[in-house]
Amino acid sequence: MEIRPDAALNGVQAFVEAEMNDGTTRSARSARCEHPRGSAENPLSRAQVEKKFRTYAPARIGEDQIESILAAVDRLEDFGSVRDLMDDLRAPRRTERLKARA
């Protein structure tokens, strides 16, 4: 794999091109991304955001916190303060995570 800057690209644009073992490239093997998924121009759906959260959150927080956070996000407009949500978003200390898994 080789990564090279391209002055023709700006912002979050990216271009990927696959070169074959014989040195040839094929247009079907290249792709250009003007706006990556999740950007303002190409937003993720609510279901995609939730799936991404469920995929990566377990490395930092417990399943009970994941469910609590998702439930809290569903009712943000009902909060007088987001303090409880912020508390849930803070990952427990490593020792607390180890105790919870034991």
Order of alpha helices (4+ residues) and beta strands (2+ residues): beta-beta-alpha-alpha-alpha-alpha
